[in-house]
Amino acid sequence: MSIRDTRTAIDEDAKREEYKKKIEADFEKYGTHVMKKVNSKNIMIIGRTRSGKSTIKSMLLDPTKVPDELTLKSGTRDPNIESFYIKDMDATLNIIDTPGLFERGTDENGIRDNHAILTTIETCANMEITSFNVICFCVAITVGINGDDVKAIELFVDFLGNEISSNSCLIVTHCESKTQRQLNLIKKELEEDKFFKKIAPFFKLGIFFSGSINHDNYSNGNECILD
């Protein structure tokens, strides 16, 4: 390349840089639609029917919300995705609330088997979110850990793959009235439970507890909801 060609190339580079800076300055001064990439985390909440999955999701938005009255019937029939923005972290949580396995209800014809429920979850996951940062398995302390809980977890593991272990945790719900001493005891009992101890090592993120304002205590005006 000749000296003239080299100088021309340098001049063109300088002009491009100058023009680019002018464009950026104009945008910073006059631009009204500032966009940036979203820092998003994808969370799936799963478990068997009536384990408190939807309550956990609603509490993320409003911890003071009083849950609906507890019934045997499943509250979530179809998977749904909601996004929540956490201002202090400048991050978005995409939360999939899923229907519970071992569905129950009054309409026998409307009750689906576990395979049908897993298929609806798969469709939702494939359409909206390709990877999960955290998978929360929920069990309710009110009914304890039983064979259905373990079976539900095993079905989800078989369905989603063992590789999800590193992103999985267990959340024990309905613990609003438990003391720290009681929670420590529950965790110990879980690790020794004949149903649960064989799958306990699966939850690499650990075991957590959640609680909400008790619906019955709130309805009856009991002061214990302040504890």
Number of C-alpha atoms within 10 A of each C-alpha: 6 7 8 9 10 11 12 12 12 12 12 12 12 12 12 12 12 11 12 12 12 12 12 12 12 11 13 11 9 9 10 8 6 7 6 5 5 10 11 15 16 18 21 23 24 27 28 26 26 25 25 27 28 18 22 22 17 14 17 13 12 10 14 11 14 17 18 11 9 13 10 11 15 19 19 16 17 13 20 14 16 10 13 15 15 12 8 6 8 10 14 16 17 20 21 26 24 25 27 27 27 19 21 19 13 9 8 8 7 10 17 14 12 16 12 12 20 20 12 15 20 14 11 18 18 10 8 11 15 9 13 17 15 19 22 21 23 27 27 22 17 11 10 11 17 13 11 15 23 19 16 20 23 14 16 17 15 10 13 13 10 12 10 19 17 15 17 22 22 23 24 25 21 22 17 14 14 14 10 9 8 12 15 12 12 17 15 11 13 17 17 13 14 12 17 18 14 12 12 18 12 20 18 14 16 14 17 14 19 18 17 20 20 20 16 15 12 15 10 8 10 11 9 11 15 7 7
